[in-house]
Amino acid sequence: MTALLDSSSRSLVFAVFSVFVVICLMLCVITGADEDDRALVRSDSRRLRSWQQGIAMGGDTTTVATVTVLVGMVATTGFDGLGVMLGSLVGVLLFLVLVIEPLRAHASLTAPDLLDARGSGGSAVRVAWGVVTLMVCFPLLVVQLVVVGNVAASLLGQPGARTGCIVVIGCVMTALAVSGGIRGTGVVMITKSAIALPVLVVAAVLVLHRFGGDLGRLLDAASLGSGTGEAFLRPGGYTGDGWVGAVNRVGQIFGMTMATLAMPAVLMRAIATKSPRGARTVGRWMLGELVLLYGALAVVGVGAAALVGTVLREAGPSAQVFTPLLLGRALDDGGLLVAALACVLFLTALAAVVDVTLAAGITLGRDVLAATGDRPAGRLDGTASRWSAALTGLAAAAVAVVCADWNLVVVSTLWLALCGAALAPVLLYALYWPGFTARGALWCLWGATAVCVVALVVSPYASGTPTSIMPGHDFRLWDVTIPGVVTVPAGFLLGWLGSVTDRRRRTGGAGRGGRPESRMRVPSSDEFRGLPRS
């Protein structure tokens, strides 16, 4: 993988990337929030227009793993990779219909504000939500840094420089998150989308042009190039066959859909929109951007199977992160497209890690440290959240160096499972079930987290196969690798069971913190239109 770029193209990539980083640092300093109480999250962000917030939120769901691993998955497994994209788009649609408007109406700074407003919150719930959110953000950060570190080392032609690349890129991204606040990182996200989306669309157009615009020819060539024949267009290439494959496929789409509903960085930016009505406009821009993006990525993945499928098979699973670059080299011998795609990977990683680092820092500072310290639960201190973001980013870079040789699919599955099984049920229950209590929230958050961890520990990801974390041991209890079909229902069941067995709910007593439990209903669209604009 060291011959992806010649020396001139390599210089171009890093020159463009360096200029972009400097510009982003300047933008974050100029547009970033002050260190007073709420400016870090809300005040400055409200200067962004709805379409700008929508583009930024669409960028939040697009990580470097989306552009590399997902494209590689489509190129090698076909149908199952496309299923992941479909699950993500369904999740965005449900987020737009079910979550974004009422969430903005009830939450002021972070999602636990919604639980407080609906009578199912309190300090214990706030801490539990914050800890689970950190357990989602941290693996996501590690995956991003490892992927971009591998790509950077390969582009340099020095695989041994991976550790240095991870550390340097992690520090740069942490600095952007700390200096920018949500408005500064929003500017970075918009700039990334303005560059990445056109490049990926151009790559997709070049793939279609190579096959004369005939999708049939493209799919036939992809089936042949992937080495799987007609199986490329059928489910099972990644999820497997039989009952295990069926469980994996349902869990894949179900889990991805639910995880998209509760991604911390997306929730953070949704709460920061100008008004509930404006939140719906933001969601429409977000959905439009992602439909165009996933369409381009699907074509790029299928085109990679058709044009470089043999190279991917010979290089093995680790080469999947280089799939877009390999396709670029096949489409353009001059190296310009490879250089452009390499810049897209860097910019995508930069923007995604910056936003996730900020979301993790705000959660740590506001929902964990403040709720367990002397400050009133839920109070946000800008300085504390910035230090929390810095600590989170640097710790993620250190862990990424240690975990650089791990199977990253395990880490990705962990954060997706936690997001879909623990955070999403609590969010939906708080919005749409008046009987949901603080006890139900705690049971769902802690119980679903335990179920997710156990499901992965007893799966082939942990032991029993050459690609497991512990290949020398075998304590598997099942062969399911995508446990969403089990973990998501378990989260909903635990939330329901904890609420209906809560004595305070049955007697109508006060909830946690001495507050009467709320029986608020979700306002209708007409009522939302009557709310005062911020």
RODO-2510 file (C-alpha; in nm, 4 decimals, decimal comma):
residues 534
     n   res          X          Y          Z
     1     m     0,0000     0,0000     0,0000
     2     t     0,2988     0,2313    -0,0074
     3     a     0,2701     0,3073    -0,3802
     4     l    -0,0671     0,4778    -0,3687
     5     l     0,0886     0,8185    -0,4364
     6     d     0,3984     0,9316    -0,6142
     7     s     0,6188     1,1942    -0,4493
     8     s     0,4539     1,4915    -0,6201
     9     s     0,0999     1,3766    -0,5372
    10     r     0,2069     1,3028    -0,1799
    11     s     0,3405     1,6548    -0,1440
    12     l     0,0164     1,7953    -0,2833
    13     v    -0,1952     1,5986    -0,0347
    14     f    -0,0024     1,7130     0,2691
    15     a     0,0277     2,0683     0,1448
    16     v    -0,3495     2,0910     0,1003
    17     f    -0,4114     1,9197     0,4338
    18     s    -0,1694     2,1512     0,6168
    19     v    -0,3287     2,4615     0,4666
    20     f    -0,6726     2,3320     0,5620
    21     v    -0,5678     2,2655     0,9220
    22     v    -0,4245     2,6169     0,9556
    23     i    -0,7418     2,7690     0,8103
    24     c    -0,9569     2,5596     1,0455
    25     l    -0,7528     2,6674     1,3465
    26     m    -0,7978     3,0318     1,2470
    27     l    -1,1722     2,9842     1,1937
    28     c    -1,2095     2,8124     1,5301
    29     v    -1,0265     3,0935     1,7077
    30     i    -1,2293     3,3631     1,5288
    31     t    -1,5715     3,1966     1,5467
    32     g    -1,5207     2,9916     1,8620
    33     a    -1,7204     3,0434     2,1768
    34     d    -1,6144     3,2408     2,4800
    35     e    -1,5469     3,0506     2,7984
    36     d    -1,8576     3,1703     2,9780
    37     d    -2,1273     2,9329     3,0908
    38     r    -2,3491     2,8577     2,7934
    39     a    -2,1654     3,0132     2,5001
    40     l    -1,9628     2,6974     2,4456
    41     v    -2,2720     2,5115     2,3342
    42     r    -2,5571     2,7387     2,2410
    43     s    -2,5182     3,1122     2,2025
    44     d    -2,2625     3,1201     1,9239
    45     s    -2,4133     2,8220     1,7474
    46     r    -2,7390     3,0082     1,6986
    47     r    -2,5658     3,2359     1,4498
    48     l    -2,5498     2,9404     1,2099
    49     r    -2,8371     2,9257     0,9650
    50     s    -3,0622     2,6212     0,9511
    51     w    -2,9123     2,4898     0,6283
    52     q    -2,5648     2,5274     0,7750
    53     q    -2,6624     2,3340     1,0858
    54     g    -2,8184     2,0661     0,8654
    55     i    -2,5019     2,0217     0,6628
    56     a    -2,2981     2,0090     0,9829
    57     m    -2,5301     1,7438     1,1299
    58     g    -2,5048     1,5384     0,8131
    59     g    -2,1292     1,5559     0,8488
    60     d    -2,1596     1,4338     1,2086
    61     t    -2,2935     1,0998     1,0888
    62     t    -2,0154     1,0647     0,8303
    63     t    -1,6944     0,9416     0,9860
    64     v    -1,3738     0,8350     0,8178
    65     a    -1,4817     0,4762     0,8836
    66     t    -1,7910     0,5469     0,6736
    67     v    -1,5819     0,6559     0,3785
    68     t    -1,3212     0,3792     0,4094
    69     v    -1,4474     0,0701     0,5913
    70     l    -1,8040     0,0986     0,4617
    71     v    -1,6908     0,1479     0,1025
    72     g    -1,4532    -0,1467     0,1463
    73     m    -1,7388    -0,3510     0,2883
    74     v    -1,9534    -0,2762    -0,0176
    75     a    -1,6624    -0,3631    -0,2456
    76     t    -1,5995    -0,7018    -0,0826
    77     t    -1,9436    -0,8138     0,0376
    78     g    -2,1835    -0,6218    -0,1861
    79     f    -2,5407    -0,6516    -0,0587
    80     d    -2,4581    -0,6523     0,3126
    81     g    -2,2548    -0,3319     0,2837
    82     l    -2,5451    -0,1624     0,1102
    83     g    -2,7692    -0,2825     0,3952
    84     v    -2,5621    -0,0839     0,6451
    85     m    -2,6146     0,2318     0,4388
    86     l    -2,9866     0,1639     0,4207
    87     g    -3,0076     0,1203     0,7982
    88     s    -2,8300     0,4494     0,8527
    89     l    -3,0631     0,6370     0,6168
    90     v    -3,3706     0,4865     0,7843
    91     g    -3,2298     0,5987     1,1190
    92     v    -3,1851     0,9538     0,9904
    93     l    -3,5425     0,9573     0,8624
    94     l    -3,6753     0,8374     1,1999
    95     f    -3,4589     1,0944     1,3758
    96     l    -3,6134     1,3655     1,1599
    97     v    -3,9704     1,2448     1,2196
    98     l    -3,9581     1,1358     1,5845
    99     v    -3,6747     1,3052     1,7702
   100     i    -3,5281     1,6302     1,6461
   101     e    -3,8234     1,8685     1,7033
   102     p    -3,9390     1,7523     2,0501
   103     l    -3,5774     1,7097     2,1627
   104     r    -3,5039     2,0728     2,0785
   105     a    -3,8234     2,1808     2,2556
   106     h    -3,7340     2,0171     2,5881
   107     a    -3,3525     2,0015     2,6077
   108     s    -3,1546     2,3178     2,6718
   109     l    -2,7922     2,2007     2,6534
   110     t    -2,7604     1,8196     2,6624
   111     a    -2,9971     1,5233     2,6314
   112     p    -3,0369     1,4638     3,0099
   113     d    -3,2158     1,8007     3,0219
   114     l    -3,4943     1,6268     2,8308
   115     l    -3,5126     1,3548     3,0972
   116     d    -3,5306     1,6177     3,3711
   117     a    -3,8088     1,8021     3,1887
   118     r    -4,0071     1,4801     3,1407
   119     g    -3,9797     1,3673     3,5024
   120     s    -3,7417     1,0753     3,4466
   121     g    -3,4143     1,2499     3,5251
   122     g    -3,2005     1,3383     3,8227
   123     s    -2,8328     1,3331     3,9113
   124     a    -2,8002     0,9544     3,8951
   125     v    -2,9625     0,9406     3,5514
   126     r    -2,7506     1,2303     3,4290
   127     v    -2,4314     1,0533     3,5380
   128     a    -2,5450     0,7233     3,3835
   129     w    -2,6277     0,8914     3,0516
   130     g    -2,2925     1,0720     3,0580
   131     v    -2,0908     0,7572     3,1272
   132     v    -2,2650     0,5589     2,8517
   133     t    -2,2180     0,8517     2,6129
   134     l    -1,8456     0,8511     2,6873
   135     m    -1,8421     0,4745     2,6253
   136     v    -1,9907     0,5504     2,2824
   137     c    -1,7654     0,8451     2,1980
   138     f    -1,4362     0,6973     2,3112
   139     p    -1,4357     0,3850     2,0857
   140     l    -1,5559     0,6021     1,7980
   141     l    -1,2607     0,8375     1,8468
   142     v    -1,0169     0,5462     1,8665
   143     v    -1,1445     0,3976     1,5393
   144     q    -1,1173     0,7318     1,3593
   145     l    -0,7614     0,7933     1,4768
   146     v    -0,6400     0,4424     1,3933
   147     v    -0,7881     0,4531     1,0432
   148     v    -0,6518     0,7967     0,9595
   149     g    -0,3146     0,7061     1,1148
   150     n    -0,2873     0,4000     0,8907
   151     v    -0,3821     0,6003     0,5828
   152     a    -0,1396     0,8818     0,6676
   153     a     0,1505     0,6408     0,7235
   154     s     0,0769     0,4659     0,3946
   155     l     0,0623     0,7918     0,2029
   156     l     0,3944     0,8915     0,3553
   157     g     0,5381     0,5611     0,2406
   158     q     0,6521     0,4959     0,5998
   159     p     0,4338     0,2330     0,7734
   160     g     0,6486     0,2699     1,0854
   161     a     0,5320     0,6311     1,1179
   162     r     0,1790     0,5235     1,2111
   163     t     0,2219     0,5961     1,5819
   164     g     0,3538     0,9448     1,5155
   165     c     0,0699     1,0138     1,2714
   166     i    -0,1937     0,9067     1,5256
   167     v    -0,0440     1,1259     1,7989
   168     v     0,0018     1,4340     1,5800
   169     i    -0,3411     1,4117     1,4181
   170     g    -0,5053     1,3458     1,7555
   171     c    -0,3434     1,6537     1,9075
   172     v    -0,4437     1,8739     1,6127
   173     m    -0,8043     1,7586     1,6259
   174     t    -0,8211     1,8037     2,0023
   175     a    -0,6926     2,1596     1,9655
   176     l    -0,9656     2,2350     1,7113
   177     a    -1,2379     2,0972     1,9395
   178     v    -1,1132     2,2892     2,2440
   179     s    -1,0714     2,6201     2,0630
   180     g    -1,3856     2,6192     1,8498
   181     g    -1,6877     2,5254     2,0573
   182     i    -1,9918     2,4003     1,8691
   183     r    -2,0023     2,6930     1,6269
   184     g    -1,6339     2,6702     1,5396
   185     t    -1,6560     2,2947     1,4871
   186     g    -1,9703     2,3530     1,2815
   187     v    -1,7717     2,5750     1,0465
   188     v    -1,5110     2,2980     1,0152
   189     m    -1,7840     2,0427     0,9437
   190     i    -1,9446     2,2599     0,6754
   191     t    -1,6085     2,3182     0,5077
   192     k    -1,5393     1,9448     0,5119
   193     s    -1,8755     1,8665     0,3515
   194     a    -1,8231     2,1346     0,0864
   195     i    -1,5001     1,9596    -0,0177
   196     a    -1,5723     1,5917     0,0470
   197     l    -1,9167     1,5631    -0,1110
   198     p    -1,8196     1,7013    -0,4563
   199     v    -1,5065     1,4832    -0,4697
   200     l    -1,7038     1,1674    -0,3891
   201     v    -1,9743     1,2588    -0,6405
   202     v    -1,7078     1,3132    -0,9073
   203     a    -1,5567     0,9731    -0,8259
   204     a    -1,9009     0,8123    -0,8590
   205     v    -1,9603     0,9871    -1,1927
   206     l    -1,6230     0,8643    -1,3215
   207     v    -1,7145     0,5089    -1,2222
   208     l    -2,0442     0,5308    -1,4102
   209     h    -1,8675     0,6882    -1,7092
   210     r    -1,6178     0,3983    -1,7156
   211     f    -1,9126     0,1607    -1,7698
   212     g    -2,1024     0,3834    -2,0097
   213     g    -2,3636     0,4753    -1,7499
   214     d    -2,4966     0,1185    -1,7595
   215     l    -2,5708     0,0015    -1,4039
   216     g    -2,6188    -0,3549    -1,5286
   217     r    -2,2669    -0,3666    -1,6696
   218     l    -2,1307    -0,2153    -1,3508
   219     l    -2,3008    -0,4752    -1,1295
   220     d    -2,1914    -0,7609    -1,3554
   221     a    -1,8307    -0,6383    -1,3455
   222     a    -1,8534    -0,5984    -0,9659
   223     s    -1,9815    -0,9537    -0,9257
   224     l    -1,6927    -1,0817    -1,1338
   225     g    -1,4283    -0,8589    -0,9762
   226     s    -1,5320    -0,9400    -0,6195
   227     g    -1,4671    -1,3085    -0,6807
   228     t    -1,8057    -1,4028    -0,5317
   229     g    -2,0108    -1,4116    -0,8516
   230     e    -2,3869    -1,3793    -0,8090
   231     a    -2,3457    -1,3983    -0,4304
   232     f    -2,2255    -1,0355    -0,4477
   233     l    -2,5857    -0,9294    -0,5063
   234     r    -2,7323    -1,1529    -0,2356
   235     p    -2,7244    -1,1201     0,1438
   236     g    -2,4746    -1,3256     0,3412
   237     g    -2,1380    -1,2045     0,2152
   238     y    -2,0595    -1,0389     0,5488
   239     t    -2,3343    -1,1562     0,7821
   240     g    -2,3099    -1,5270     0,6973
   241     d    -2,5632    -1,7951     0,6090
   242     g    -2,8310    -1,9868     0,7986
   243     w    -2,9952    -1,8667     1,1177
   244     v    -2,6770    -1,6859     1,2279
   245     g    -2,6740    -1,4895     0,9047
   246     a    -3,0407    -1,4009     0,9415
   247     v    -2,9870    -1,2785     1,2988
   248     n    -2,6835    -1,0775     1,1879
   249     r    -2,8710    -0,9159     0,9002
   250     v    -3,1678    -0,8140     1,1116
   251     g    -2,9353    -0,6933     1,3859
   252     q    -2,7288    -0,4996     1,1319
   253     i    -3,0172    -0,2933     0,9948
   254     f    -3,2046    -0,2700     1,3262
   255     g    -2,8961    -0,1761     1,5262
   256     m    -2,7708     0,0772     1,2725
   257     t    -3,1138     0,2409     1,2549
   258     m    -3,1395     0,2790     1,6321
   259     a    -2,7791     0,3913     1,6721
   260     t    -2,8324     0,6748     1,4233
   261     l    -3,1180     0,8042     1,6418
   262     a    -2,8895     0,8743     1,9366
   263     m    -2,5406     0,9579     1,8117
   264     p    -2,4055     1,2014     2,0764
   265     a    -2,2556     1,4546     1,8349
   266     v    -2,5798     1,4655     1,6322
   267     l    -2,7905     1,5136     1,9469
   268     m    -2,5571     1,7912     2,0624
   269     r    -2,5974     1,9785     1,7367
   270     a    -2,9750     1,9176     1,7192
   271     i    -3,0194     2,0742     2,0641
   272     a    -2,8168     2,3744     1,9468
   273     t    -3,0574     2,4614     1,6626
   274     k    -3,2444     2,7931     1,6750
   275     s    -3,5960     2,6631     1,7442
   276     p    -3,8090     2,3466     1,7241
   277     r    -3,9470     2,4549     1,3877
   278     g    -3,5969     2,5336     1,2645
   279     a    -3,4890     2,1880     1,3794
   280     r    -3,7119     2,0284     1,1175
   281     t    -3,5525     2,2399     0,8458
   282     v    -3,2128     2,1344     0,9761
   283     g    -3,3194     1,7699     0,9572
   284     r    -3,4305     1,8019     0,5959
   285     w    -3,0927     1,9431     0,4929
   286     m    -2,9229     1,6655     0,6856
   287     l    -3,1285     1,3964     0,5110
   288     g    -3,0705     1,5464     0,1660
   289     e    -2,6951     1,5587     0,2176
   290     l    -2,6796     1,1983     0,3386
   291     v    -2,8944     1,0620     0,0546
   292     l    -2,6546     1,2184    -0,1959
   293     l    -2,3489     1,1069     0,0016
   294     y    -2,4558     0,7447     0,0491
   295     g    -2,5594     0,7226    -0,3146
   296     a    -2,2095     0,8317    -0,4173
   297     l    -2,0460     0,5941    -0,1670
   298     a    -2,2554     0,3028    -0,2920
   299     v    -2,1432     0,3637    -0,6512
   300     v    -1,7820     0,4075    -0,5386
   301     g    -1,7955     0,0783    -0,3452
   302     v    -1,9474    -0,1176    -0,6322
   303     g    -1,6995     0,0450    -0,8718
   304     a    -1,4117    -0,0608    -0,6467
   305     a    -1,5344    -0,4210    -0,6610
   306     a    -1,5428    -0,4010    -1,0400
   307     l    -1,2067    -0,2296    -1,0941
   308     v    -0,9831    -0,3277    -0,8002
   309     g    -1,1631    -0,6281    -0,6523
   310     t    -0,8699    -0,8588    -0,7272
   311     v    -0,6250    -0,6270    -0,5508
   312     l    -0,8504    -0,6093    -0,2442
   313     r    -0,8784    -0,9883    -0,2241
   314     e    -0,5033    -1,0347    -0,2485
   315     a    -0,4275    -0,7649     0,0088
   316     g    -0,6697    -0,9037     0,2699
   317     p    -0,9219    -0,7373     0,5067
   318     s    -0,6731    -0,4767     0,6296
   319     a    -0,6703    -0,3205     0,2816
   320     q    -1,0369    -0,2202     0,3018
   321     v    -0,9492     0,1187     0,4530
   322     f    -0,7579     0,1993     0,1328
   323     t    -1,0458     0,1079    -0,1010
   324     p    -1,1301     0,4670    -0,2118
   325     l    -0,7617     0,5381    -0,2826
   326     l    -0,7178     0,2167    -0,4806
   327     l    -1,0236     0,3054    -0,6870
   328     g    -0,8892     0,6562    -0,7450
   329     r    -0,5652     0,5134    -0,8786
   330     a    -0,7591     0,2839    -1,1135
   331     l    -0,9676     0,5744    -1,2465
   332     d    -0,6885     0,8324    -1,2789
   333     d    -0,3305     0,7302    -1,3523
   334     g    -0,2121     1,0869    -1,2997
   335     g    -0,2772     1,0676    -0,9252
   336     l    -0,4939     1,3803    -0,8996
   337     l    -0,8056     1,1852    -0,7987
   338     v    -0,6056     0,9817    -0,5461
   339     a    -0,4739     1,3034    -0,3946
   340     a    -0,8267     1,4482    -0,3784
   341     l    -0,9661     1,1335    -0,2154
   342     a    -0,6779     1,1277     0,0331
   343     c    -0,7628     1,4853     0,1311
   344     v    -1,1269     1,3786     0,1748
   345     l    -1,0196     1,1047     0,4164
   346     f    -0,8094     1,3462     0,6198
   347     l    -1,0794     1,6128     0,6282
   348     t    -1,3510     1,3629     0,7194
   349     a    -1,1419     1,2306     1,0072
   350     l    -1,0567     1,5820     1,1185
   351     a    -1,4163     1,7011     1,1283
   352     a    -1,5625     1,3840     1,2809
   353     v    -1,3087     1,3585     1,5616
   354     v    -1,3379     1,7297     1,6397
   355     d    -1,7164     1,7086     1,6858
   356     v    -1,7119     1,3800     1,8785
   357     t    -1,4344     1,5134     2,1045
   358     l    -1,6411     1,8242     2,1778
   359     a    -1,9538     1,6174     2,2489
   360     a    -1,7578     1,3913     2,4834
   361     g    -1,5994     1,6887     2,6602
   362     i    -1,9320     1,8639     2,7165
   363     t    -2,0849     1,5385     2,8442
   364     l    -1,7937     1,4768     3,0806
   365     g    -1,7932     1,8340     3,2106
   366     r    -2,1683     1,8895     3,2386
   367     d    -2,3316     1,5504     3,2965
   368     v    -2,0629     1,3561     3,4849
   369     l    -1,8261     1,5884     3,6715
   370     a    -2,0809     1,8595     3,7529
   371     a    -2,3396     1,6054     3,8717
   372     t    -2,0885     1,4310     4,0983
   373     g    -1,9162     1,7465     4,2258
   374     d    -2,0121     2,0606     4,4128
   375     r    -2,1872     2,2307     4,1224
   376     p    -2,5605     2,1832     4,0700
   377     a    -2,6299     1,8877     3,8410
   378     g    -2,6549     1,9962     3,4797
   379     r    -2,4713     2,3251     3,5109
   380     l    -2,2206     2,3749     3,2314
   381     d    -1,8885     2,5423     3,2935
   382     g    -1,7143     2,6340     2,9679
   383     t    -1,3616     2,6011     3,1022
   384     a    -1,4323     2,2625     3,2606
   385     s    -1,5852     2,1300     2,9392
   386     r    -1,2879     2,2486     2,7349
   387     w    -1,0469     2,0746     2,9714
   388     s    -1,2677     1,7660     2,9564
   389     a    -1,2580     1,7736     2,5756
   390     a    -0,8806     1,8071     2,5802
   391     l    -0,8458     1,5165     2,8217
   392     t    -1,0799     1,2995     2,6149
   393     g    -0,9016     1,3712     2,2862
   394     l    -0,5524     1,3092     2,4219
   395     a    -0,6601     0,9910     2,6006
   396     a    -0,8217     0,8636     2,2811
   397     a    -0,4973     0,9260     2,0896
   398     a    -0,3014     0,7302     2,3510
   399     v    -0,5454     0,4374     2,3430
   400     a    -0,5480     0,4427     1,9612
   401     v    -0,1709     0,3875     1,9616
   402     v    -0,2132     0,0821     2,1857
   403     c    -0,5114    -0,0587     1,9920
   404     a    -0,3788     0,0136     1,6433
   405     d    -0,3425    -0,3573     1,5591
   406     w    -0,6783    -0,4658     1,7036
   407     n    -0,9750    -0,5750     1,4974
   408     l    -1,1471    -0,2389     1,4598
   409     v    -1,4780    -0,4031     1,3701
   410     v    -1,5053    -0,5115     1,7347
   411     v    -1,4574    -0,1538     1,8565
   412     s    -1,7063    -0,0184     1,6013
   413     t    -1,9639    -0,2819     1,6938
   414     l    -1,9300    -0,1857     2,0614
   415     w    -2,0116     0,1823     2,0186
   416     l    -2,2923     0,1132     1,7717
   417     a    -2,4467    -0,1456     2,0044
   418     l    -2,4317     0,0868     2,3060
   419     c    -2,5757     0,3781     2,1125
   420     g    -2,8662     0,1734     1,9752
   421     a    -2,9476    -0,0366     2,2829
   422     a    -2,8858     0,2052     2,5723
   423     l    -2,9198     0,5652     2,4528
   424     a    -3,1904     0,5342     2,1852
   425     p    -3,4537     0,3545     2,4023
   426     v    -3,4133     0,6073     2,6844
   427     l    -3,4484     0,8930     2,4365
   428     l    -3,7649     0,7504     2,2763
   429     y    -3,9239     0,6514     2,6072
   430     a    -3,8593     0,9980     2,7510
   431     l    -4,0262     1,1586     2,4508
   432     y    -4,3256     0,9305     2,3997
   433     w    -4,4073     0,7405     2,7205
   434     p    -4,5429     0,9511     3,0114
   435     g    -4,4943     0,6546     3,2479
   436     f    -4,1185     0,6383     3,1979
   437     t    -3,9330     0,6944     3,5271
   438     a    -3,5802     0,7560     3,6480
   439     r    -3,5573     0,3929     3,7567
   440     g    -3,6487     0,2803     3,4056
   441     a    -3,3795     0,5080     3,2610
   442     l    -3,1156     0,3663     3,4959
   443     w    -3,2135     0,0066     3,4257
   444     c    -3,2018     0,0720     3,0520
   445     l    -2,8694     0,2570     3,0540
   446     w    -2,6752     0,0255     3,2835
   447     g    -2,8558    -0,2963     3,1923
   448     a    -2,8325    -0,2527     2,8152
   449     t    -2,4651    -0,1615     2,8489
   450     a    -2,4027    -0,4870     3,0372
   451     v    -2,5999    -0,6875     2,7773
   452     c    -2,3978    -0,5342     2,4910
   453     v    -2,0648    -0,6092     2,6565
   454     v    -2,1631    -0,9682     2,7382
   455     a    -2,2980    -1,0240     2,3851
   456     l    -1,9628    -0,9223     2,2368
   457     v    -1,7556    -1,1145     2,4938
   458     v    -1,9292    -1,4437     2,4083
   459     s    -1,9113    -1,3782     2,0318
   460     p    -1,6345    -1,4667     1,7822
   461     y    -1,5057    -1,1115     1,8171
   462     a    -1,3553    -1,1907     2,1576
   463     s    -1,2263    -1,5462     2,1070
   464     g    -1,2239    -1,8542     1,8909
   465     t    -1,1091    -1,7158     1,5542
   466     p    -0,7778    -1,5875     1,4128
   467     t    -0,9168    -1,2329     1,3998
   468     s    -1,0471    -1,2340     1,7591
   469     i    -0,9010    -1,0154     2,0309
   470     m    -0,7852    -1,3345     2,2080
   471     p    -0,7337    -1,5875     1,9263
   472     g    -0,5649    -1,8367     2,1578
   473     h    -0,8814    -1,8888     2,3649
   474     d    -1,2325    -2,0023     2,2813
   475     f    -1,5199    -1,9162     2,5130
   476     r    -1,7794    -1,8439     2,2479
   477     l    -2,1400    -1,9172     2,3291
   478     w    -2,2812    -1,8125     1,9912
   479     d    -2,1580    -1,7159     1,6446
   480     v    -2,3615    -1,3963     1,6121
   481     t    -2,1355    -1,0960     1,5498
   482     i    -2,4009    -0,8230     1,5133
   483     p    -2,6162    -0,8525     1,8277
   484     g    -2,8600    -0,5682     1,7584
   485     v    -3,1567    -0,8054     1,7318
   486     v    -3,0949    -0,8991     2,0973
   487     t    -2,9455    -0,5869     2,2548
   488     v    -3,1969    -0,3297     2,1273
   489     p    -3,5094    -0,5204     2,2459
   490     a    -3,3292    -0,5852     2,5756
   491     g    -3,2795    -0,2109     2,6216
   492     f    -3,6467    -0,1360     2,5612
   493     l    -3,7533    -0,4239     2,7880
   494     l    -3,5301    -0,3076     3,0733
   495     g    -3,6570     0,0499     3,0452
   496     w    -4,0185    -0,0697     3,0542
   497     l    -3,9596    -0,3165     3,3377
   498     g    -3,7776    -0,0637     3,5537
   499     s    -4,0578     0,1889     3,5093
   500     v    -4,3566    -0,0384     3,5723
   501     t    -4,1960    -0,1841     3,8878
   502     d    -4,1133     0,1591     4,0289
   503     r    -4,3197     0,2050     4,3471
   504     r    -4,3042     0,5832     4,3179
   505     r    -4,4785     0,5525     3,9819
   506     r    -4,7555     0,3310     4,1216
   507     t    -4,8188     0,5564     4,4215
   508     g    -4,7831     0,8804     4,2284
   509     g    -4,4984     0,9916     4,4546
   510     a    -4,2104     1,2157     4,3756
   511     g    -3,9358     1,1087     4,1396
   512     r    -3,5662     1,1409     4,1976
   513     g    -3,4503     1,4646     4,3510
   514     g    -3,7884     1,5222     4,5203
   515     r    -3,9599     1,6427     4,2025
   516     p    -4,3045     1,5136     4,1147
   517     e    -4,2860     1,2860     3,8154
   518     s    -4,3960     1,4578     3,4998
   519     r    -4,6769     1,3242     3,2852
   520     m    -4,6142     1,5631     3,0032
   521     r    -4,7190     1,4690     2,6561
   522     v    -4,5285     1,5472     2,3393
   523     p    -4,6530     1,8707     2,1823
   524     s    -4,8104     1,8438     1,8406
   525     s    -4,6674     2,0113     1,5330
   526     d    -4,9222     2,2925     1,5656
   527     e    -4,8195     2,3533     1,9248
   528     f    -4,4554     2,3610     1,8194
   529     r    -4,5343     2,6331     1,5700
   530     g    -4,6668     2,8443     1,8551
   531     l    -4,3525     2,8203     2,0613
   532     p    -4,1444     3,1377     2,0854
   533     r    -3,8404     3,1424     1,8633
   534     s    -3,5025     3,1630     2,0343
***
